[in-house]
Structure formats: C-alpha cells, structure tokens
C-alpha cells in the first residue's frame, strides 16, 4: 500500500491548514404553501466551514439561444465535508451555486467543487 492510515491522516490534516477562509453551505428547503405550491428558501446547513476559494477560467454556457459567459470558481473543503451539487455557498465575496463536486477518489485529502457566482 502506497499510503498507510497515518500518512493519509497527516495529509488530510495538512490540507486543512491551506483553507484560510470561512464559508457557509446552504441547502434548498421547500415548504408547502396554501395554494398547493411550494415556497423555496435557503437554510445554512453548515456554517464557518474552512475553505479555499480560487478563480477559475470563464465557462461559456448557452441559454435560450444566446451565449453567456459565467465566471467559474473552485472551492476546496475538507475531504469529509458534506457539500452537494446545487447547494449554495456564501462567502464575504458573494453567493455561489455548486455546479460539480469532485469526490469519491482514492486517498482523497480534500474535496473540490466547481462554483458559479450568482
């Protein structure tokens, strides 16, 4: 085995040191309303989550026949932090939507998420 349990534990602890920012991770909540529909709200599922945010490259997206350029960001959190696609991330620099979560890798020391600013 290339990494033993102690090596992996050490690497995960060191990865956390490189997360200088704090974010909140929000999950969507739906509540039934009196007309038979739903009201959407966002609830802080996790607060003061150590993270690292970095600018990524611009990503082109086509919406209703027009081209939009959406800024892309990468957020790194601890390997065991719960974060899901479509969660929202709030940070002092703004609010972001989680587009993709890179998880389930062997010997994962951190979790990376692709974000777009709302």
Secondary structure, DSSP 8 states (H G I E B T S, - for coil): --S-HHHHHHHHHHHHHT--EEEEEEEEEEEE-TTS-EEEEEEEEEEEEEEEEEE---EEEEETTEEEEE-EEEEEEETT----TT-EEEETTEEEEEEEEE---TT--EEEEEEEE-
